[in-house]
Amino acid sequence: MRAMVYRGPYKIRVEEKDVPAIEHPNDAVVRVALAAICGSDLHLYHGMMPDTRIGHTFGHEFIGVVEQVGSSVQSLQVGDRVMVPFNIFCGSCWFCSRGLYSNCHNVNPNATAVGGIYGYSHTTGGYDGGQAEYVRVPFADVGPVKIPDWMHDEDAVLLTDAAATGYFGAQLGEITEGDTVVVLGAGPVGLIAAQSAWLMGAGRVIVIDHLRERLEKARTMAHAETLDYDEYDDIVVEMKKQTDFLGADVVIEAVGAEADGNFLQHVAGTKLKLQGGSPVALNWAIDGVRKGGTVSVVGAYGPIPNAVKFGDALNKGLTLRMNQTPVKRQWPRMFEHVRNGHLTPREMVTHRFPLEDIAEAYHVFSAKLDGCIKPLILPRAD
Amino acid sequence: MTESDVPSAYVRDKRTPPPSREELRARIPGWGADLDPADRPSYPKLQYPADTGAHWDFPERQPGAEGRERSIEHAFVTPAFGTAQPLHGLSGAIRRLAYQRFSEGRLAHWMLLIVGDRVDAWESHLRSFVSGRPDVPATGLRGELTHSGPGSREGRSDKRHQVLDPVVVAGPWLAAAGATALGARAVVRALRR
């Protein structure tokens, strides 16, 4: 089969690989119909995630058709069209039993600090991902769901991570009616977080970024006010001014480990890798939220330490909430919101690349060329 | 500044109340649909799902766990695991040391894994040079031409650090090429003596 393959930082290509096999009785093999590149894939692409091995196939956002099932699989049949949460989870460990699917303890031998994720290095279990023609799906009775007939494929693929993570981020903010919510980052996660903040009763939603096309999308798709941080000497001061010097009630950090906005932090963290990444957005969140407020973190960070202003968080009495998204837990309610048009994930799709052009897709997405907000990958040209 | 101009942060209530429910509902599709926390799927944090789809108390164990690396914070290799890219070569030895010797709580664990990644990359680059498909310092650069690279960056502040990308990406390759050339020259000179 054809598959995206990592060749080192800033280097990927498409290679011929073996079609995955059933390795556990509850595995399925899925033929990928549509995949996406996630902003967090760029952390792998830039060499920031420990134990990213040469030959690894990335991709944790995909939908497809069941091609083969293991001997113990009961809920899926060959030919079913499925959407697969980015989390790999067993459904029965201490954590899964309490709904913490993203923290499953039975799928990732390489680490206890993170669960299992498709195509996201060996630190998350060493599973090849879905930017390929086929992918192995462990615990097929637990993770995948048949795609509802009414659902558009592009909505389905975005619900496997980016959209679910935006919705989850708004929930972590514990928004109450009338709250002023600031969303840092107008990428796919931030845009859905902004839409979701309204669903939870926000009185005002402000999205901060510096890419004009993304800010425009935040205005049109998420009905948000926007601030371009390039236009301000100090965006934290502007956040205070915008909120009558209180600070925002809730800040959702939807940027993660490669934040821009501070040249030295970005170069030190993401270029020279002197820390686990660039925590600029997280520090803006801590500084820009009001005292006693809540910071929700859904931007992706790896296990290497970052210079985070923890003292400010302590002294302001903040609530910090975060996790990888337990995707499947979001779905029933999210399906209603998508069907009703309250959440519109596929509005974010700007580019569609054939698998053979995936190296170009990564570069365009990474460098934010051509107004790229969300690129999809088409594994087959037909 | 008169007393009525004193910002919200210094008085009891916000000076500007939020828009009314009616106003928000008219302007925002679905406003307030999840106003009640009970409608939010991740509230409360811990829930006990009635049916996760699992029909086991503990999953069957995937064959092949013997010898597979694992975090020493785990009691055993988990019942399911990835089998992609097993450990091999010098990078494999470095990674195995990271897993066997240091817990995830130790920075040495992660730093060794990063070192293993770089060694793995160079092992693979060297192998690629004798294959029909040699690695290059960066891929996908055709996108600069097909997706208006320079124009896309017009007026963007991240242009300042994006100019460093060629240095970050090509620098190690130039250094490796220089070291190889110097080494080769030294060997040639030594042989001539």
Chai-1 contact restraints between the chains, C-beta under 6 A:
chainA,res_idxA,chainB,res_idxB,connection_type,confidence,min_distance_angstrom,max_distance_angstrom,comment,restraint_id
A,R7,B,D135,contact,1.0,0.0,6.0,A-B,restraint_1
A,G8,B,A121,contact,1.0,0.0,6.0,A-B,restraint_2
A,Y10,B,A138,contact,1.0,0.0,6.0,A-B,restraint_3
A,Y10,B,V169,contact,1.0,0.0,6.0,A-B,restraint_4
A,K11,B,T139,contact,1.0,0.0,6.0,A-B,restraint_5
A,I12,B,T139,contact,1.0,0.0,6.0,A-B,restraint_6
A,E23,B,Q62,contact,1.0,0.0,6.0,A-B,restraint_7
A,H24,B,Q62,contact,1.0,0.0,6.0,A-B,restraint_8
A,H24,B,A80,contact,1.0,0.0,6.0,A-B,restraint_9
A,P25,B,E60,contact,1.0,0.0,6.0,A-B,restraint_10
A,P50,B,W110,contact,1.0,0.0,6.0,A-B,restraint_11
A,P50,B,L113,contact,1.0,0.0,6.0,A-B,restraint_12
A,P50,B,I114,contact,1.0,0.0,6.0,A-B,restraint_13
A,D51,B,L113,contact,1.0,0.0,6.0,A-B,restraint_14
A,T52,B,D117,contact,1.0,0.0,6.0,A-B,restraint_15
A,R53,B,Q85,contact,1.0,0.0,6.0,A-B,restraint_16
A,R53,B,D120,contact,1.0,0.0,6.0,A-B,restraint_17
A,I54,B,D120,contact,1.0,0.0,6.0,A-B,restraint_18
A,I54,B,A121,contact,1.0,0.0,6.0,A-B,restraint_19
A,I54,B,S124,contact,1.0,0.0,6.0,A-B,restraint_20
A,G55,B,Q85,contact,1.0,0.0,6.0,A-B,restraint_21
A,H56,B,Q85,contact,1.0,0.0,6.0,A-B,restraint_22
A,C90,B,P59,contact,1.0,0.0,6.0,A-B,restraint_23
A,G91,B,T52,contact,1.0,0.0,6.0,A-B,restraint_24
A,G91,B,G53,contact,1.0,0.0,6.0,A-B,restraint_25
A,G91,B,A54,contact,1.0,0.0,6.0,A-B,restraint_26
A,S92,B,A54,contact,1.0,0.0,6.0,A-B,restraint_27
A,S92,B,W56,contact,1.0,0.0,6.0,A-B,restraint_28
A,C96,B,T52,contact,1.0,0.0,6.0,A-B,restraint_29
A,R98,B,L46,contact,1.0,0.0,6.0,A-B,restraint_30
A,G99,B,Q47,contact,1.0,0.0,6.0,A-B,restraint_31
A,G99,B,P49,contact,1.0,0.0,6.0,A-B,restraint_32
A,N106,B,P59,contact,1.0,0.0,6.0,A-B,restraint_33
A,N106,B,T78,contact,1.0,0.0,6.0,A-B,restraint_34
A,N106,B,P79,contact,1.0,0.0,6.0,A-B,restraint_35
A,V107,B,T78,contact,1.0,0.0,6.0,A-B,restraint_36
A,V107,B,A80,contact,1.0,0.0,6.0,A-B,restraint_37
A,P109,B,R70,contact,1.0,0.0,6.0,A-B,restraint_38
A,P109,B,H74,contact,1.0,0.0,6.0,A-B,restraint_39
A,P109,B,V77,contact,1.0,0.0,6.0,A-B,restraint_40
A,P109,B,T78,contact,1.0,0.0,6.0,A-B,restraint_41
A,P109,B,F81,contact,1.0,0.0,6.0,A-B,restraint_42
A,N110,B,S71,contact,1.0,0.0,6.0,A-B,restraint_43
A,A111,B,S71,contact,1.0,0.0,6.0,A-B,restraint_44
A,A111,B,E104,contact,1.0,0.0,6.0,A-B,restraint_45
A,T112,B,S71,contact,1.0,0.0,6.0,A-B,restraint_46
A,T112,B,E73,contact,1.0,0.0,6.0,A-B,restraint_47
A,T112,B,H74,contact,1.0,0.0,6.0,A-B,restraint_48
A,A113,B,E104,contact,1.0,0.0,6.0,A-B,restraint_49
A,G125,B,G82,contact,1.0,0.0,6.0,A-B,restraint_50
A,G126,B,G82,contact,1.0,0.0,6.0,A-B,restraint_51
A,G126,B,A84,contact,1.0,0.0,6.0,A-B,restraint_52
A,Y127,B,G82,contact,1.0,0.0,6.0,A-B,restraint_53
A,D128,B,A84,contact,1.0,0.0,6.0,A-B,restraint_54
A,P138,B,A80,contact,1.0,0.0,6.0,A-B,restraint_55
A,D141,B,G53,contact,1.0,0.0,6.0,A-B,restraint_56
A,V142,B,T52,contact,1.0,0.0,6.0,A-B,restraint_57
A,V142,B,G53,contact,1.0,0.0,6.0,A-B,restraint_58
A,V142,B,A54,contact,1.0,0.0,6.0,A-B,restraint_59
A,F168,B,S42,contact,1.0,0.0,6.0,A-B,restraint_60
A,Q171,B,R40,contact,1.0,0.0,6.0,A-B,restraint_61
A,Q171,B,S42,contact,1.0,0.0,6.0,A-B,restraint_62
A,G178,B,P18,contact,1.0,0.0,6.0,A-B,restraint_63
A,W198,B,I28,contact,1.0,0.0,6.0,A-B,restraint_64
A,W198,B,W31,contact,1.0,0.0,6.0,A-B,restraint_65
A,L199,B,G30,contact,1.0,0.0,6.0,A-B,restraint_66
A,L199,B,A33,contact,1.0,0.0,6.0,A-B,restraint_67
A,L199,B,D34,contact,1.0,0.0,6.0,A-B,restraint_68
A,M200,B,D34,contact,1.0,0.0,6.0,A-B,restraint_69
A,G201,B,G32,contact,1.0,0.0,6.0,A-B,restraint_70
A,G201,B,L35,contact,1.0,0.0,6.0,A-B,restraint_71
A,G203,B,P18,contact,1.0,0.0,6.0,A-B,restraint_72
A,H210,B,S157,contact,1.0,0.0,6.0,A-B,restraint_73
A,H223,B,I28,contact,1.0,0.0,6.0,A-B,restraint_74
A,D230,B,S157,contact,1.0,0.0,6.0,A-B,restraint_75
A,D244,B,P7,contact,1.0,0.0,6.0,A-B,restraint_76
A,D244,B,S8,contact,1.0,0.0,6.0,A-B,restraint_77
A,D244,B,R15,contact,1.0,0.0,6.0,A-B,restraint_78
A,F245,B,P7,contact,1.0,0.0,6.0,A-B,restraint_79
A,F245,B,A9,contact,1.0,0.0,6.0,A-B,restraint_80
A,L246,B,S8,contact,1.0,0.0,6.0,A-B,restraint_81
A,L246,B,A9,contact,1.0,0.0,6.0,A-B,restraint_82
A,D260,B,D158,contact,1.0,0.0,6.0,A-B,restraint_83
A,F263,B,R160,contact,1.0,0.0,6.0,A-B,restraint_84
A,H266,B,H161,contact,1.0,0.0,6.0,A-B,restraint_85
A,V267,B,H161,contact,1.0,0.0,6.0,A-B,restraint_86
A,K271,B,L164,contact,1.0,0.0,6.0,A-B,restraint_87
A,K271,B,V168,contact,1.0,0.0,6.0,A-B,restraint_88
A,P303,B,W110,contact,1.0,0.0,6.0,A-B,restraint_89
A,I304,B,W110,contact,1.0,0.0,6.0,A-B,restraint_90
A,R329,B,P41,contact,1.0,0.0,6.0,A-B,restraint_91
A,Q330,B,P41,contact,1.0,0.0,6.0,A-B,restraint_92
A,R333,B,P41,contact,1.0,0.0,6.0,A-B,restraint_93
A,G341,B,P29,contact,1.0,0.0,6.0,A-B,restraint_94
A,H342,B,P29,contact,1.0,0.0,6.0,A-B,restraint_95
A,H342,B,G30,contact,1.0,0.0,6.0,A-B,restraint_96
A,A359,B,T139,contact,1.0,0.0,6.0,A-B,restraint_97
A,A359,B,G140,contact,1.0,0.0,6.0,A-B,restraint_98
A,E360,B,G140,contact,1.0,0.0,6.0,A-B,restraint_99
A,E360,B,R142,contact,1.0,0.0,6.0,A-B,restraint_100
A,E360,B,G143,contact,1.0,0.0,6.0,A-B,restraint_101
A,Y362,B,G140,contact,1.0,0.0,6.0,A-B,restraint_102
A,H363,B,G140,contact,1.0,0.0,6.0,A-B,restraint_103
A,H363,B,G143,contact,1.0,0.0,6.0,A-B,restraint_104
A,V364,B,G143,contact,1.0,0.0,6.0,A-B,restraint_105
A,V364,B,H147,contact,1.0,0.0,6.0,A-B,restraint_106
A,L369,B,H147,contact,1.0,0.0,6.0,A-B,restraint_107
A,L369,B,G149,contact,1.0,0.0,6.0,A-B,restraint_108
A,L369,B,S152,contact,1.0,0.0,6.0,A-B,restraint_109
A,D370,B,H147,contact,1.0,0.0,6.0,A-B,restraint_110
A,D370,B,S148,contact,1.0,0.0,6.0,A-B,restraint_111
A,D370,B,S152,contact,1.0,0.0,6.0,A-B,restraint_112
